Amino acid sequence: MPVVAIFMILQIGNLLSAGFEDILILAANPALRDVSDVLDTYVVRVGINNFRYSYATAVGVFKAVISVGLLTMANFVARRSGNSLW
């Protein structure tokens, strides 16, 4: 059970990462861009390509805050079962 709990917490950290390279290649087609956009490709398309670096940073920080919240919640659930990281 401790190994399963640790792996669950580690995978929760990767939950918002959706394979940036694959989706960036898929989003090169304008017909698919609206349905295949994720946070990482949105940051590149809107923030970096349009020289809106502060906006791209804000979206990245938002993603990081959501990830930390999910990690904290997963650790809380794992702590209830007796196996947590901290």
C-alpha positions in Angstrom: 0.0 0.0 0.0 2.8 2.6 0.7 4.2 2.1 -2.9 0.7 2.6 -4.4 0.1 5.7 -2.4 3.5 7.3 -3.4 2.9 6.4 -7.1 -0.6 7.9 -6.9 0.8 11.2 -5.5 3.6 11.3 -8.1 1.1 10.7 -11.0 -1.3 13.4 -9.7 1.6 15.8 -10.2 1.6 14.9 -13.9 -2.1 15.2 -14.3 -2.1 18.5 -16.1 0.7 17.6 -18.4 -0.9 16.2 -21.6 2.0 15.6 -23.9 3.0 19.0 -25.2 4.8 17.9 -28.4 2.0 15.6 -29.7 -0.6 18.2 -29.2 1.5 21.0 -30.6 1.9 19.0 -33.8 -1.8 18.3 -33.9 -2.7 21.9 -33.3 -0.7 23.0 -36.4 -3.8 22.3 -38.4 -6.1 25.3 -38.0 -9.2 23.1 -38.3 -8.2 21.2 -35.1 -6.8 24.0 -33.1 -10.0 24.8 -31.2 -10.6 21.3 -30.0 -7.0 20.2 -29.3 -5.8 23.2 -27.3 -4.5 22.5 -23.8 -2.8 24.9 -21.3 0.7 24.4 -22.6 -0.1 24.9 -26.3 -2.3 27.9 -25.3 0.7 29.5 -23.6 2.8 29.0 -26.7 0.1 30.2 -29.1 -1.2 33.2 -27.2 1.6 34.2 -24.8 4.8 33.5 -26.7 3.8 33.9 -30.3 2.0 37.2 -29.6 4.8 38.5 -27.3 2.5 38.5 -24.3 5.1 37.1 -21.8 3.4 38.3 -18.7 0.1 36.6 -19.8 2.0 33.4 -20.5 3.7 33.6 -17.1 0.3 34.1 -15.4 -1.2 31.0 -17.1 1.9 29.0 -16.1 1.6 30.1 -12.5 -2.1 29.3 -12.5 -1.3 25.7 -13.7 1.3 25.4 -11.0 -1.1 26.5 -8.3 -3.7 24.0 -9.5 -1.1 21.3 -9.5 0.1 22.1 -5.9 -3.6 22.0 -4.8 -4.1 18.6 -6.4 -0.9 17.3 -4.8 -1.9 18.5 -1.4 -5.3 16.9 -1.8 -3.8 13.6 -2.9 -1.3 13.7 0.0 -4.3 14.3 2.4 -6.1 11.3 1.0 -2.9 9.2 1.3 -2.4 10.4 4.9 -5.9 9.2 5.8 -4.8 5.7 4.8 -1.5 6.0 6.8 0.9 6.5 3.9 1.9 10.0 2.9 4.9 11.9 1.6 4.9 14.6 4.2 
